[in-house]
Amino acid sequence: MKASTLIGGASETHARNEADFYPTPTECTKALFLAFPFLLDKGAVWEPACGDGAIARVITDLKGTVIATDLHDRGYGTSGVDFLTTDSVEGFASIVTNPPFVLAEDFIRTARDYRVPFAMLLKVTYWNSKKRLTLFQETGPYAVCPLTWRPSFCVERGKSPTLDFMWTVWLDQPCTETQFMPLAKPA
């Protein structure tokens, strides 16, 4: 079996999900907020790639306030809002999202410009690239937090995933030192 079958990419039997839409498993979001409650405590959280509301629903369940937007209409939040170009969203104190992988760098740079704490769910190998070293240095993440389990983003495929994920967390200003903080799967 090809790895692409297990991690969500295109294969002989499955097409790649449109616009890199892979709903975030609940336990991924819970692990983030257990480790970094300040992302919820300071006010509304903007989820700019809300998809079907997977992250936004966890925020609401944790008694947080969420502003959910997405470029695409997936039945949740306000659609037609392009995170990379909008200036119409107001009243948020942090940003938390699972960005489309091909747009992750753009999402990171855009979020940094807002000067609020933010977190992005990324492949563990995201920072293992010479071309992303400058991005890492410029944006100064506060913490890199690999998940200590492999979440299943494509349960319809019926197999355990082979790809590891991590949250990268930034404060409202770039940090000069980054913490390495593996996250346990919540009960």
C-alpha positions as CSV (number, residue, x, y, z in Angstrom):
1,M,0.0,0.0,0.0
2,K,1.3,3.4,-0.9
3,A,1.9,6.0,1.8
4,S,-0.3,8.5,0.0
5,T,-3.3,6.1,0.6
6,L,-2.7,6.3,4.3
7,I,-2.0,10.0,4.8
8,G,-4.6,11.5,2.6
9,G,-2.9,12.1,-0.8
10,A,-4.1,10.8,-4.1
11,S,-3.9,7.1,-4.8
12,E,-5.4,4.5,-7.2
13,T,-8.6,4.4,-5.1
14,H,-8.8,7.9,-3.6
15,A,-8.5,11.3,-5.0
16,R,-6.7,14.1,-3.1
17,N,-9.2,16.0,-1.0
18,E,-10.2,19.3,-2.6
19,A,-8.3,22.3,-1.4
20,D,-6.3,20.2,1.1
21,F,-9.5,19.8,3.2
22,Y,-8.7,17.3,6.0
23,P,-10.8,17.9,9.2
24,T,-8.7,18.1,12.3
25,P,-9.3,15.2,14.7
26,T,-10.7,16.5,18.1
27,E,-7.9,15.2,20.2
28,C,-5.4,17.3,18.2
29,T,-7.2,20.5,19.2
30,K,-7.8,19.5,22.8
31,A,-4.1,18.7,23.2
32,L,-3.2,22.2,22.0
33,F,-5.5,24.0,24.4
34,L,-4.5,21.8,27.3
35,A,-0.9,22.9,26.8
36,F,-1.6,26.5,25.8
37,P,-4.8,27.7,27.5
38,F,-3.8,31.3,26.9
39,L,-4.9,30.8,23.3
40,L,-8.5,30.6,24.6
41,D,-8.2,32.8,27.7
42,K,-7.4,36.2,26.1
43,G,-10.6,36.4,24.0
44,A,-12.1,35.2,20.7
45,V,-10.1,32.7,18.6
46,W,-10.1,33.2,14.8
47,E,-10.2,29.9,12.9
48,P,-9.6,31.1,9.4
49,A,-9.7,27.7,7.6
50,C,-12.6,26.3,9.6
51,G,-13.8,23.8,7.0
52,D,-16.6,21.8,8.6
53,G,-15.9,23.3,12.1
54,A,-13.7,20.6,13.6
55,I,-11.4,23.0,15.4
56,A,-14.1,25.6,16.1
57,R,-16.4,23.1,17.7
58,V,-13.7,22.1,20.2
59,I,-13.1,25.8,21.0
60,T,-16.8,26.2,21.7
61,D,-16.9,22.9,23.8
62,L,-14.1,24.4,25.9
63,K,-16.2,27.5,26.5
64,G,-14.2,29.6,24.2
65,T,-15.4,32.2,21.7
66,V,-14.6,31.5,18.1
67,I,-14.8,33.4,14.8
68,A,-15.0,30.7,12.1
69,T,-14.3,31.6,8.5
70,D,-13.2,29.8,5.4
71,L,-12.6,30.6,1.7
72,H,-14.8,27.6,0.8
73,D,-18.3,26.7,2.0
74,R,-18.2,23.5,3.9
75,G,-21.3,24.2,5.9
76,Y,-19.8,25.9,8.9
77,G,-18.8,29.4,9.7
78,T,-18.6,32.3,7.3
79,S,-17.5,31.3,3.8
80,G,-15.9,33.4,1.1
81,V,-13.3,34.9,3.5
82,D,-9.8,34.6,2.2
83,F,-7.5,34.7,5.3
84,L,-4.6,35.8,3.1
85,T,-6.3,38.9,1.8
86,T,-9.1,39.9,4.1
87,D,-9.1,42.8,6.5
88,S,-12.7,42.5,7.5
89,V,-12.4,40.2,10.6
90,E,-12.1,42.0,13.9
91,G,-12.4,41.2,17.6
92,F,-10.1,38.2,17.9
93,A,-7.2,37.7,20.4
94,S,-5.6,34.6,18.8
95,I,-5.6,32.5,15.6
96,V,-5.7,28.7,15.6
97,T,-5.9,26.7,12.4
98,N,-4.9,23.7,10.3
99,P,-4.0,25.5,7.1
100,P,-4.0,24.0,3.7
101,F,-0.5,22.5,3.5
102,V,0.4,24.2,0.2
103,L,-0.5,27.6,1.8
104,A,1.1,27.0,5.2
105,E,3.9,29.5,4.7
106,D,1.5,32.2,3.5
107,F,-0.8,31.5,6.5
108,I,2.1,31.8,8.9
109,R,3.3,35.1,7.5
110,T,-0.3,36.5,7.4
111,A,-1.0,35.4,11.0
112,R,2.4,36.9,12.2
113,D,1.3,40.3,10.7
114,Y,-1.7,40.4,13.1
115,R,0.6,40.4,16.1
116,V,-1.5,38.1,18.2
117,P,-0.6,34.6,19.5
118,F,-1.3,31.9,16.9
119,A,-1.0,28.2,16.3
120,M,-0.8,26.1,13.1
121,L,-1.1,22.4,12.8
122,L,1.6,21.2,10.4
123,K,3.4,18.1,9.3
124,V,6.3,17.2,11.6
125,T,8.7,17.6,8.7
126,Y,7.5,21.1,8.0
127,W,10.6,22.8,9.5
128,N,13.0,20.2,8.0
129,S,13.6,22.3,4.9
130,K,16.4,24.7,4.1
131,K,14.0,27.1,2.4
132,R,11.9,27.3,5.6
133,L,14.8,28.2,7.9
134,T,14.4,31.9,7.1
135,L,10.6,31.7,7.8
136,F,11.4,30.1,11.2
137,Q,13.9,32.7,12.0
138,E,11.7,35.6,10.9
139,T,8.6,34.5,12.7
140,G,10.3,33.2,15.9
141,P,8.0,30.4,17.1
142,Y,7.4,30.0,20.8
143,A,7.0,26.2,20.7
144,V,7.2,23.3,18.4
145,C,4.9,20.6,19.7
146,P,4.9,17.2,18.0
147,L,1.9,15.0,18.7
148,T,2.9,11.8,20.4
149,W,0.4,9.8,18.3
150,R,-0.6,9.7,14.7
151,P,-4.0,11.3,14.2
152,S,-6.3,9.9,11.5
153,F,-7.4,12.6,9.1
154,C,-9.0,10.2,6.7
155,V,-10.9,7.7,8.7
156,E,-12.8,6.6,5.5
157,R,-9.5,5.0,4.3
158,G,-9.6,2.5,7.2
159,K,-5.9,2.4,8.0
160,S,-3.7,3.9,10.6
161,P,-1.9,7.0,9.3
162,T,1.8,7.1,8.7
163,L,2.3,10.8,8.9
164,D,3.2,12.7,12.1
165,F,1.9,16.1,12.9
166,M,2.8,19.0,15.3
167,W,1.4,22.3,16.5
168,T,3.7,25.2,16.1
169,V,2.8,28.1,18.5
170,W,3.8,31.7,18.2
171,L,3.3,34.5,20.7
172,D,2.3,38.1,19.7
173,Q,6.0,38.9,19.1
174,P,8.7,36.6,17.6
175,C,10.7,34.7,20.2
176,T,14.5,34.2,20.1
177,E,14.3,30.7,21.6
178,T,11.8,28.0,20.7
179,Q,10.6,25.3,23.1
180,F,10.3,21.7,22.1
181,M,7.3,20.3,23.8
182,P,5.8,17.0,22.7
183,L,2.0,16.8,23.4
184,A,0.3,13.7,24.9
185,K,-2.9,12.5,23.4
186,P,-5.8,13.6,25.7
187,A,-7.9,11.0,27.4
